[in-house]
Amino acid sequence: MVGIGHVATVANVKGINVVTKSKCILRLSQVPSLTLTKVPRIAEIPQSAVEGLKVALTQCERLPKQLQSEGDALWQKVSQRRFPASKSVVLAARNAVSKKMKEQECNDISEELYGNRIKEGERENFNMKVAKELNRMNYKWKPLTFQNVEKAAAYALGMLSSHYSEVYRVLCEFDSNKFVPETVLDFGSGVGSSFWACNEKFGKAVKEYTLVDSDPIVSNFAMDIMRNEDNKDVFVHPNVNFRRTLVPSLQTKYDLVIAHRSLIEFPNAETRMELIKSLWQRTKKYLIFIESHLYDSFDGVIEARDYILNGGKTIDFSKADAILKENGILNYKIQQIIDDNKISDFEKFFIIKAKLPQNVTIPTILEPGHVFAPCPHDKSCPKLELEDVKERSCNFSIKYKDIRADGKKTKLLNGTGNTSFSFVILQKGDREVGKEFSPRLIKYQKGNKHYTCHGCTSFFGIQQFVVSKKNQHIYHLTKSITHGDKIPYKIEVEQFLKENDYALEEEIYNLKDS
């Protein structure tokens, strides 16, 4: 917290809603509940992980230099890897191919070419063209597989450090409430990046890790990296369990569940929803999803977020009917509300909840939850309404120390790289009523004696505003944060303005000379 004598801790600035373009006067005020939380700008993987990787590489037949070259190629591929094409994307590709074939009048396939299998030939030809169109649109999805230990080693060299940094940065969100898990489930554990991040962040406080990956080759390689330097028969943590599948019993729950770059491994929305539900059922406190910075990966994160939030507000009427009867509210009017398809599940939940005593819990298809980070709200993401697709992704980034097996320094001259990602942390239970939640800085630009900020707020959407040096206290607070951080002051709309009352560009221009 910054204290500067009697300098005002409140500032009134002009703002504009990034989505609706409505203009307003914003009140920026520091309140005791919103404090400055520092997050690391760079995360360096523990030396014990680096040494473990060196030892694990000795079992490979190929030279470290060759493996490093393959790792660099994998890094390039994984960093631009797209989610499987959705039904709407496939349909668009099919329509584009159909239109093109009709224009070229090539929808009649030669009988001479295909003999008696004309229809099958037409279908094969059409599907081939659709696949080609999807490739042109950069949808070349294939599940990530490891044919041998060399492939796992190359993947570790290319991704271990950057993926570690992503998870570590996300875990730093818990600095605000000092949460420390005792049990951790890492789904899609790969080479163990999430384990190393948790082990570095929480240390011996974690009593048990469960790492789940269906690929035994990459799991075995992760084990080799984790082996204790002094005793190869034990891991660096005394209680790490590796599994090919989740524990079948839903009674086994974990304080923290992490799915890092795992949603992308599922071929369609249906299988992803099954996974998300399964992980939420095994979550005791927090569930984390992390994917890449690409907009379709962000859509995958939002898909998981909204599925859980909506499921927690969708009444399970197979269980709720008895409760409604018991409380004497299952009458004709309530039944009409239940049967009305024009009323959303969300609205039905709150209409019926309002008629029940406060101590009565309504059964829902999923346990209720809310967003712990990064969103300060549980509403639909306002970024999804932006016209520019590339602007819709809510990204975060962190630097990492590059691991090299060939002695070279790449990415940046000082041996570091930069990784970008999107994430969400979901917490069990409803959001606390009356509590202040920090806005999130999702865009940030430094100017001459001012900062231009985009802040995602609890109630007022994404607000663009300028903090100048004349608002000294708020200016110093803004100066201490960067893209992706929590904003340590409250943002409220004090007054909406008419079109001719406000021009943000003029304000920014005038600040240059102030």
C-alpha positions, 0 to 999 in steps of 0.5 A: 500500500502506498501512503503519501501524506494527505494526498487524496485516495479518491480520484474522479476520471472519465471512463468508457465501457469498452463493449457498450461504448457508454461514457461515464465519470468513474470514481477510483477509491482505495478501500482497506479490503483491496490491497496491493498483491505482488505477483512474480514477473519471472518464475525460475524452475527449481534447480532440483528439477533441472538436475533431475531432467539432466539425469533423465536425459541419460537414458535417451539414445539420441544426443542432448543436442538433437533432443534440444532441437526437437524440443525447440520445434515442439515448443513452436508447435505447441505454442500455436496449437489450436483446439479441435474445430467446433461443430460450427467451424466444421459446418462452415468448412463444409458449406465453403467446400459445397459452395466451391464444388458447385461453382466449379461444377465438380459435384458429379464424380466420374463413374469411370474413376470410382466404378460402382462406388460413386456415392462412397467416392463422392463422400470420400472426395468431399470429406477430403476437401473439408479436411483440406479446408480445415487445414487451411483455416489452421485447424490441424488438431491431433491428440498429443502422444509420446511414441518413445522416451526421446519424444518425452525428453524433447517435450520436457526440454521444450515445455517444462520450464514455460509450463512450470511458470504458467502454473506457478503464476496462477498459484500466486493468485492464492497469495491474497487468501493464503490458501495452501492445499493438503491434497492436489490432483494434477490431471494431464500431468505430462512431464510434471510441470504442475507438480514442480510449481506446487512443490515450489509454492507450497512445499511440505504443506502438501501431504499428497499428490495424485498425478493422472496421465493416460500415457505411461511413457511421459509419466515414467519420464516425469518420475525420472525427473522427480527422483531424489538426487541422493536416493533414486528409489524415492521422489523429491516429495514423499507422497506422489502417486501416478495413475493412468485414470482418475480414482473411480470413487467420487468420495475421493476429493482434493483440495486443489485440482489442476488441469493444465493444457488438458482440455485441448486434448479432448476432441469435442465439447461433449467429452470436455464437458464430461471431464469438467464435470468429473473434475468438479465432482472431485474438487473439495475447494479449488479447480484450475484450468489453464490453456494457451493464449490463443482465442480458441483456447480462451473459449475452451476456458470460458466453456469450462467456467460457464458450464460449472457456473450455470450447472450450479444454478440449474435446479435438479428437479428430480431431487427438488420436487420433494423439497418444494412440496415439503415447503408448500410452494409446489403450486400451479404458478410454480409449476408454470414457471418450471415448465416455461421454456422462455424462462432461463434455468438461471432465472428459475433458480432465483425465482424459486430460491426467493420463495424458500426459507434461507436455510433451505438448499436447492439441489442443482445439477452441479455443486455451486461455485464461483470464479476466484480468479481472474474474474471479479464477477460470475457474469458472462465474460464481456470480452466475448462481445467484442467484434474483433476476435483477436481482442476476445482472449483474456491473456496473462504472461510470465517470463521463464528461464530457458532450459537448454541441453545444447548450451545455447541461449534462445528466445531472448538474449538473457536466456529467458522466454515469455509464455502467454496463457489464459486461465480460470480458478473456480472455487466451491460455494457461492460468491460471498455477498457484500465482499469487495472484489478487486478489478482486474487490469486486462490492458495497460499502456504507459504514456507521458505522465499518465496510464491508460487502463482497461479494468474488468469490474464486478458490476460495470463491465470493462472500463477504459480510463486514464490515470494522470500524475495529478491524481498522485495516490491513485497514480502511484498505485497504478504505477506499481501494477502491470497487465494481468494484476489485480487493481488495488482500488475500487472502480465505480460509475458515479455518473453516466455522460451524454455523447457530447460530454466526453472524448477520451482521445482528447483527454489522452492528447491533452495529457501529453503536454500536462 
